[in-house]
Structure formats: C-alpha cells, structure tokens
Amino acid sequence: MNELYPGSAKALACDYILSVKKIALAHQQGADVGARKKEIDLLLKKLRKTINISSPLSLYIWTKMEAELRKLIVITCDPGYLSIIRHARYRSRIYRDYALRKVQGAL
C-alpha cells in the first residue's frame, strides 16, 4: 500500500470496523460463532499486512479500532454478537500492543 497519512488511516480503520460489524451481525442470521471468529482473525491479519507495523500510524489505527470496538459492546446485545465483537477487540488490542512496542523500539 502507498504511504498512509492520518486521513487515510482513519478511513482504513473505519472500513475494517464496518467489516467487523458485518461479520458480527452475520452471526445473528445463524452463522457459526467459531467460523465468524476465524473470519475476524483473517480480516485483522489482512489489515496487519496492509499497514507498516513500525509506523506510528499503525499504532493510531489499532488504537482507533480498539476504541471503536469498545463502544460496540453493549450489554443488551445478542450474546453471540458480543462474543465476536469482544474477540475482535481482544485481537486488535494484541496488535496495538505489538505496534506500540515496535514504535517505541524504532524511536
């Protein structure tokens, strides 16, 4: 991918958050939770490959995703939906922490 700038990084994060929501909502239509979690993993791995992990913008993207996913966790939601959103949030936190270590090591 070409060099990211803050506006494109925010748009990229929003696109992936929307994709996570679609996957979580598909579960409510009867899809298997395990299969949806694997889909989330593949989606986030794709994002990780798209961005430069040692870039400060990658830290921004993962932080933005984690914060937005946290907003989606509403206790009155479907338990399967919550499970998938929590899984996506957990994975994005792992990638955020990894990006933080890489950025700090690069400084």
Secondary structure as UniProt FT lines:
FT   HELIX           6..27
FT   TURN            28..30
FT   HELIX           33..50
FT   TURN            53..54
FT   HELIX           56..72
FT   TURN            75..76
FT   HELIX           79..106
//
